[in-house]
Amino acid sequence: MGTPFQLPAGAFAIAVGGATRKESLSGTPDQDSYNLSTSPANHNWGSGGVFFDPFSKSRTIDSLYAEVRIPITSPTWNKPGLHALDLTFAGRSEDYSDNGKSNVPKVGLRWQPIDDQVTFRYTYSKAFTAPDLWHEFGPPSVTAASSATFFSGNLGVSDPRLNQTFSYFSGNGNNPNLQPSHAWSRSFGVVISPIPPLQSPIILRGISRKPTPSTRFRTQAGPAVCSAA
């Protein structure tokens, strides 16, 4: 971060940076937990076992980011209603080897109309979240469950099995076709600095968000082993 030059209201501040990282995920089942189609001899657990093949996935992410602060007015100007006003602009660009490229901006405003005791803040930003490797390629998870109503929607009103408790296995699987999630948010806040006898600032804040969810991972639930109680 630096202040390369001065503006009439104060120093122009800028920060830039970059990063690169690698994410990896791998797994190897024990000798009884391979998928039946891959290794029948190593598929030896009973009903309810979790079976998967060895896997290894990775990706790289390169990112660039920058932020600037521009003072518009200064306390030394003694302008009514404009004790201090500055703008902040920020952006981040990330290049995923498996999920494309994202460019997310952020705009901020800070306004002190009279003095340092009351500060208004406003920000607008966008967000990008790539699906994690586990939900794309990780093995399924399976748990035993029971319910008296799970199958009632598929049974007739006179079916003798209605309202009986069934045991079954429910699990979540991966989805290699998951897409990134996008969102935007706006926030507005007021900070009132300590005024005797207060010892800490009063902060009022409002936030609104609008997420755009990605395609979710697969969910499976069914009577892999089903018995009535």
N, C-alpha and C positions, 0 to 999 in steps of 0.2 A: 504494500500500500504506500502511496506517496501523494504529495501535494505539488505537482509540477509547476503550477502558476497560481497567481492571485486574480480573483474577480473583484469587482467593486464591493461586493458584500462579504467577501472572505475567500478562503482558500478553496480551490477546486481539488477534490480528493478523488483518487482512483485506485482500484485494486484489481489485479488480474492474476490469473493462475491457470494451471492445467494439471491433469492427473491421468494416469492409466492404471487399470487394475484388471486382474483376471479372477473369475469365479469358476469353481469346478465342483462337481458332485459325482461320486462314484459309489457303487455298492456291489457286493458279492454275496449271494445267498449261501447258506450252509449246504451241505451235501444232501439234504433231504428236501430242499425248498426250491428246486428249479421248476420252471414251467414244464408241464407234461409233454408238450410238443417239442421241447428242446432236449430234454433228458429224462425219458421215462424211468430210468433206473435211479434217478435222484429226485423223485417226486413221491415222497413216502409219508408225508403227513396226512392225517385223517381230515375229515371235513372241517373247514374253518381255518386251515393253514393258509399262510400268505406265501404265494409262489411268485417268483420273478427271476428273470435272467440277469446275469452280470451286466452292468451298464457303467458308462463313463462319459460324462458330458462336461463341456466347459465353454466359456465365452470370454471375450475381452471387451472392455469398455474404455474408450478414450473420451476425455472431457476437457472442455475449455470453459472458463467463467470469468466474468468481469462485473464490476460495480463502480458507479460514479456517484458522487454527491456534489450537487450544485447549489450553493447558497444564493437565494434570490434577494433577501433583505438582511440587514444587520442590526443588532441592538444599538449600535453607535449612530444609526441614522435618526433615531427618535421619531419614527413614522407611526402615527396613531393606527392601531389595529394591525400593524405589521412589525411587531417587535423582532420577530425572527421567522423566516420562511425559507425552507430549503426542499429540494427535490432529490430523490434517489432513483436511479435506474440501474437495474441489474439483469443479467442474462446468463444462462447456462446452456451449453450445447454438449450433448453426449452422443457418441456413435457406438451402438451395440453391434457386435459381430453377428448376432442372431435375431435382433429385434428392430433393426433400422436405426434411425436417427431422431433425436428429440431436440427441440429448441424451446426453452421455457423462459418467459420474461417476468420481471417483477418491477412494479412502479410504486414508489412511496412518496408521501408528502408529510412534512412536519411543520406545524404552524403554532407559534406562540403570539397571540394577538396583543398582549399587554406587557407581560414580563415572564420570568422563568417559572412562575408558580402554576400556570395553566398551559398545558401542551395538548394539541390535537394531532392525531396521527391517522393516516389513511394509507392502505396498501391494496394493491391488486396484483394477483399473481396467477400463473398457470403451473400445472404440475404434470409430470409424466412418470409413470411407474411401470417398469417392465416386469413381466411375470417371473417369479423366482424359478430356479432350476428344479426344485423339488416338485412343484406343482406341474411342471412341464414333463419331467422324466422320472420322478421318483417312484418307488414301488407303491402299490396300493396298501391301504390300511383296512383291516377288517375287525369288527367287534361283534360279539354276541349281544343280542337284544331280544326283548319280548314285548308283545303288545296285544291288547284285546280288541283293538279297533283298526289295526294296520290293514287288514284284508277286508274289512266290512264293506268297503265300497265296491268290491267285486263279488260279494255274496248276496244271494237273494234273501228277502225278509224271512223266508221259511227255511232257510238253510240251517241244519242242526249245528253247524260250526260257528254260527253267528254268536258273537260275544265271548267266544272261548279265547283263552290266551295262547298265542302262538310264539314259539321261539324261532328266531331266524338270525341270519348274519347280515350286517349292514357295513358297507365299506365305501371309501372314496378312492378314486383312481386318478392317474395323471391325465394330462391333455397336452400333447406336443403342439397343438394349434392355438394355444392361448395367445391372446392379443394384449398389447399394452393397455393400461388404463390412463385416461386423461381427466383432468379436473381443473376448475378455476375457483379462486376464492377471493373474497373482498373482506376487509376488516376495517373497522373504524373504532378509535379509542380516544379516551380523554384521561390525561394524567394530571392530578392536582397534587402539587408538591406539598410537603409538610407545612402546616400552619399551626402555630401553638394553640392548643396543647397537643396536637397530633404529632406522632413520632414517625409515621411512615406515609408514603403517598397514597392517594385514593385513585384507583384505576377502574375505569368503566370501559367495557369493550364489547363490541358486537361483531360477529363473524357470520358470513354467508358463504356456502360452498355449493358447487354443482359438480358431482362426480359423474364420469362416464365409465361405467364398469366394463371390464373386459369379459370375454366369454369364460365362464367359470369352468373349473375342472369337473370331470365326470363324477357322478354320484350313483352308486349302485346299492340297491337294497332288495332283498328277496329271500324266499324260503330255501336257501341253500340246504339247510337241514331244518325241517319244519315239523314241529310236534305240538299237539294240543294238550293243554294242561287241564 
